[in-house]
Amino acid sequence: MNGGSALSPNAVMSKKRAQEQIIRLAEEVGCPPFNKTILLPCLRALPALTLNAAQTKLLAVSGPFQSWAPIVDGVYLQEPPITALTRGQYHKVDLLIGSAEEDGLVRRSKAFKKLEESSRNSMSKTAFYEALQNALGGENSNSLIKNAATWFYLLQHSLADYSAFSRALENATRDYFIICPVVKMAAHWANRTRANIFMYHVPESLPQHR
């Protein structure tokens, strides 16, 4: 597993949010969003690069929770992964799980954008607080988690350095969406299955070997 785990806050999405996102994507690429007969063929006919560019733009506007995830439809996905894990509904096999330094950067583009815009006039803790609150939002956001995370990551930046704001925000969202879910998944799997767990991390740059 790479880039999070079944315990990630965006491991699944609601049917309502999926429908809202498909409407936004259709509008962005010029497909009829409310004509179900034409919508899917229209999207399928578009080049992959066009869809990718449109989705990247939407992420820049709407943040991490504009990304796609499976929905519990009762057919392909019977229940949320975390529910299945809690009930022990899985095969007891070895697990390879980890993350990469560049995981999910595009998901955080809205938070960076809003932070940059608000910081043009005032580089303050308020700007950082608002951007981080947005990055840790979502359908079932927990205000206690957001407040605690904001307090913790506020300690890691200088009021005079925008790049430090950006790094602190990047670290906060990476931890929330990727690193913490990976660590929790590894611990859960080890405790429940007693199988081998292999964890890895890919740094920002790697030396090339022939």
N, C-alpha and C positions, 0 to 999 in steps of 0.2 A: 504494500500500500504506500502511496506517495501523496504528499500534499494534504495532510489532514487524516481523518479517520471517520469511522461510523459515529463517533462521539462529537464530531464537529457541529457547531451551531447551525451550519447550512448544509447538513448531510441530506436533508429532505426539504421539500417545499410544499406548500398547500396547493390544491388545485386552483383556488381563487388567485393566488399570486402567479401561478404559471400562466393562467389565462390573461392576467393583466400584462405580463411580460411579453407574451406573444403579440398582443395588441400593439404595444410600444414598438416592438421589433418590426412588425408589419408596416406601421406608419412610417418608420424610419427608412425602409427600403422601397416604399411605394406600393405595397400589396394591400388589397382590400381587407381591413382587419375584422370586419363583421360578416363577411361572406364565407362561411365555413366550406362551401363547395369549391371556391376558388383559392382560398388562402393557402392551403398546404401545397397544391401544385405550383402556385406562384413562388413560394419560398424555395421549393425544391429546384425550380428552374434557375435560380440566381447562382452566380459563381460563389464559391466558398469564401473567396477574399472579400466579396461584397458583404456577405453576412457577418464575417469576422470584423470588418471595419465598423459596421453598424452596431454590433454588440459592444465593441470597445468604446464607441462613443456613448452608448447608453450607460456603461459602467462609469464613465467619467462624469456622467450627470447624476446617476442614481446610486452609486456606491456599491459596497460589497454584496448586498442582498439582491442586486439586480442580476447576479450570476445565476446560472441554471443548476438545478438539482433534481433528483428523482421525486416523483410524487407517489404517495401510497394509494394505488388504484385498485387494490384487491386482486389484481391479476398477476402482473409482473413483480410487484412489490406488495406483499401481503400486510406488512406492518413496518413501522419505523425500525431501522437497524438497532437502535438503542434498546427497543422493546425486546427484540429477538435475543440480543446479547444478555439482557437481564434474565430472560427465561432459559438461557442455556441452549438456544436453538442455533447451533453452529457445529461445523466439523472441527474436531480437535486435531489441528495440523500446525506445523511450524509456521511462524509469522515473520515476514520481512517487512519492516515498516520504517518510514523516515520522512525527511523533508529536504528541501533545497533552499538556499539563501534567497533565490529569486522567486520563490513560490508566491503566487497570488498578488504580485505587485499591481497589476492592472485593476484588481478589485478595489484597491485603496485609492484609486485616482480621484474619486470625488472628495474624499477627506483631504487629500493633498491640495486639490484645487480650491476647496472652500477655505482651507487654512491660508493658502497663498493670497486669495482675494481679500480675506479679512485682515491679513497681516500687512497689506500694502499701506494701510493708513495707521495701523496700530499693532506693533509686535507685543502682544500681551499674553498673559496666562488665559485670559478669557477666550482669545482666538483658538488657542490650543485645546482648551476645554470643550468648546463647541464642536471642533472638528473630531475630537476623539469620541465624544458622545455620539456623533453621527456614525462613525465607523463601527461602534459597538452596538448599534441599534438593530432593528429587525422586528419581525412580527411578534416575537415573544421575548423582547429585550428585558433584562433584569436591571432595574435602576440601582440596586445595591452593587451589582457587579460593575456597572458602568462608573459609578461614583468611586468605588475602591480602585479600579484600574486607572481612572483619571488621576486620582491622588498619587498613586504609585509612580506613574510615568511622568507626572509633572516634576518629579524630583530629578529627572535626568536631562534637563535642558537648561540652557542659558537664555535669559530674557533678551539678550542682544544678538543672538545667533539664530537666524531662520533655519539654517541647515540642521541645527540641533533639534529644533521643533520637529522638523520633517523626520529625522531619524527616530525620535522618541515615538512619534505617531506610527511610523512603520513598524517599530518593534512591538508596540502595543497590539496592533491588529494582527501581525504575524503570530504572536504568542496566542492570541485569543482564537483565531481561526485554524491555526496549523500546529504549532509546537505543543501547546497544552493538550489538545485532543490526541495527538500522536503519543505523547507520554502516558496519558490516561489509558489509551487503548492497549499499549504494550503491557502496562501493569495489570489491567483487567484480564487480558488474554493469558498472561503468565499465571495469575492467581487461579483462574477458572480451569485452564486446560493442562497446566504444568508442561506445556510444549516449549520448544526452543523459540526464543525471541531474538531476532537479529535487527538491530537498529542502526541507521546510518544518517549522515547529514552531508549534503553536497554544498560546499562553499561557493561563494560568488564566482571565483575563478579557479580553474584547475590547470595544472601544467599538462601540456599535450605530450603523450608518449607514443612513439611509433612501435 
